[in-house]
């Protein structure tokens, strides 16, 4: 029944100006909403309002932290790259992720969302994968609707249990990548060049980050990821 769908919050991105408006606005691609709905969840966009965070988390049963393209703070890299100022998204999302982990609420981080999971738990990122990884795979594919490279899934992980696969193809569209894991994280999948492609929180019901964009391809494995999120959100129950 439609009213049994768990409410899945999709965190909005923020832009100071752009093609939608010359003034600050929220924005997010519709594919995230379609993927959550297709797998049985009820998607809703969440604004970056710090004062409203507790109220929003009291309503939803799971969260998607999506991809995005925005200036990243230098503390994410530890090597002088990045900017000194904080983008509104980085401040709010890191606090949100730590709150979600404390609540043990289901969380799916996608691309930049996965990188924010790493940063929020104290890990570091590569500034440019193409300059940091020997013989890099094609991580900056221009067509998110196409497979860019395979990932090797670590057995015994949540990702392995969800997909039932040890390898499958993914799309790819990112410059940064994971350099060191944050506290409580473990590797769930890697690219052929060794780059970390998925992370998850140890001893958490569902806290998974993937470096690719499963909402675009929605392969069997990608659908299993969203299905797992929805099932975990349903088990999480009503807002608290």
Secondary structure, DSSP 4 states (H G I P E B T S, - for coil): -GGGPPEEEEEPEEESS-SS-SS-EEE--HHHHHHHHHTT-EEEEE---GGGHHHHHTT-SEEEE-------BGGGTSSS-SBSSPPHHHHHHHHHHHHHHHHT-EEEEETHHHHHHHHHTT-EEES-HHHHSTT----B-S-TTS--EEEEEPTTSHHHHHH--SEEEE--B-S-EEEE--TTEEEEEEETTS-EEEEEETT-SSEEEESS-HHHH--HHHHHHHHHHHHHHHHH-S--
